[in-house]
Amino acid sequence: MTFLAPALLWGLLLVPVAIAAYVIMQRRRMRYAVRFTNLDLLANLVPHRPAWRRHLPAALYMGALGALLVSLARPQALVPVPKEQATVVMVMDTSGSMAATDVQPNRLNAARSAGKTFLDQLPTQFRVAVVSFASTARIHVRPTTDRVAAREALDRLRADGGTAMGDGLLRALELTQEAPSSDADPQRPPPSRGSSARARTATTPFPTPAAAGGPGADESERLPAAILLLSDGASTAGAIQPLQAARQAQALGIPVYTIALGTPGGALEVQGRRVTVPPDETTLRQIAEATGGQFFAAPSAQDLRAVYEDIGSRIGYVQEPQEVTAAFAAAGAVLLAAGGTLALLWSGRFP
């Protein structure tokens, strides 16, 4: 916590002074009562009351004094503030292993359901894009605020093919560089399924960090963006390796949040034999660490939904210093009123 007028915090020295004055007054009162009062008679006339009841109103007054003095120094605290604008790209693994049923009803359906929950966590002004990857990567929805289009894209996902994780991440990075003013029509036909990430990058040069709003760009021109990458297996296809794509994300200043979906014992029946398809947690963790994101393990549908909610809170808000003077002033007023009320109820006087 910081203060706009820290010099006024010296006023807090009044609190120990007030406490000392209260203690001295209480001792003098006790000496006076012992000196001039018949203690046997007093014990019969005055009902016994717990000592804490006599001192609680004073303690509340001291707390009120402290809170009001702190409010004079105009305290500031880091509070979560909704971001005004950002782009979030959801990168979904749709390889054949996503049909495994170790996560009910299967991995892809669980991811699809939780993805819709994630959309509900994001501010409505955020642009969302949907990318899938199997043997190749495909853009389903370009950055848009149309949540219906994003949900429909999730419903169209099907599990089949290999795992081109690096290509999927590369496509997502390209989408994060689209300017907000070019909020594309989500219904614009995406590139054909057969086109690879290598073919796309051959015709569209990947933006440099300065041009794309990365670390080399002016702070006012930087485009806030994040990528959410979900996969359940090791990369087996594609034109670029996942960690190579992660290094490009790092250069552009784009954090990648990764989720490993599934359990180590997850398996599929392939041509009559059982093939285990454990998630590649090592690669996903390395991607998150390299880009400044965070890795999550989600072995169940319920855990996956919780992870999405957590990521939504991380992406949707930013910690900013804000003045909380009113909170301390209100706390002081409440403590003062509480102390006065208890004093009236218990001793019939205020304060």
Helices and strands as residue ranges (DSSP letters): E 2-3, G 6-13, H 14-36, H 39-45, H 51-72, E 75-82, E 87-93, G 96-99, H 107-121, E 127-133, E 137-144, H 147-155, H 165-176, G 180-182, H 197-203, G 219-221, E 225-231, H 242-252, E 256-261, E 267-270, E 273-276, H 281-291, E 295-298, H 301-316, E 317-323, H 325-347
